[in-house]
Amino acid sequence: MILVVGGAGYIGSHSVRELLDQQYQVVVLDNLSTGHRDAVDSRAVFVEGNLGDLEVLNHVFSTYQIEAVMHFAANSLVGESVINPLKYYQNNVSATLTLLEVMLQHDVKKFIFSSTAATYGIPNVDLITEGTETNPINPYGQSKLMVEKVIHDCHLAYGLSYVVLRYFNAAGAHVTGEIGEDHTPESHLIPIILQHLLGQRENITVFGDDYSTHDGTCIRDYIHITDLAEAHILSLKSLLENNQLTETYNLGNGQGYSVKEIIEMCEKVTGIKANVIIGDRRPGDPASLIASSEKIYNNLHWKTKYNLEEIIQTAWNWHKNNPIGFQK
Ligand code: UFG
């Protein structure tokens, strides 16, 4: 079975769905602090608990025959991490050490770790490769990079085989419209725009239009959540075939869109005009983050299937049909 830690969250739940659709058996461990019970496919075994809880972990690893672990559980708000770094080092780093310890005690040595473009900080290249220098500028990015280093040391010392996936901007929803993005509070651009277009917010604030980009607003690389999930399946397959894997992959579309372009695409998809305010820059926002995903394309033949319009269309279907997310 595959253990998915954080499988009730946005990226975790879409990956669980993909695993089950491809006939893997799945155990989800999630404390539901930010995830949703209803996001977890009913075909998966669900265990509610903390990833730093020795008792729960020992129960999971002794009850189920775990072949590999996918670890999505983390706090991921950049701003919050600056204000409360210990929360991030505790939940993202320390709890992960406990997970790794128990995994290794139970001789489970295959690990897929959710990392982030935030490990690169403010890169000085247009297209970020896995070789681009890492230099996080906030505790969130720092916490993820720390775990990356711990994982590598675990490879050297205990033979842990791993794939680290550095996500760029995950967006969109499952094509069935059954699961999608539901954060409280919501801080991500696309759901904020769509909530506004649904009448749930009065306007949208663009965080700065004086960046050195073609229209002055920040550029990001948006990637569909199911494309991300598919990269996890391919990574898992490669791990199951290889006991000595130490790979790190970027996951993005390789194409950047500015905040203004995202708003325009949301208007096009929904047919509704947005009320846009230009505000101050948000602290810690790099002007542009675009991934080169050549490495995973070359190694695992992963390719994205969804373009920006499809990303926004699937997100719109989800938000329109679930205006209060997973709440009933
Ligand atoms: N933005 C706005 N207005 C909003 C919300 C966002 O203008 O109301 C802008 C942001 O300033 C940024 C872009 O839209 O330029 C995208 O912002 P998001 O918050 O959606 O995403 P980020 O790029 O800030 O964050 C993502 C992940 C983080 C990760 C980070 C790496 O969500 O987990 O990339 O830099 F840390």
Residues whose N, C-alpha, C, O or C-beta is under 5 A from the ligand:
A	BS01	UFG	S76 T116 A117 A118 F168 S187 H188 L189 I192 T205 V206 F207 C218 R220 V259 R282 D285
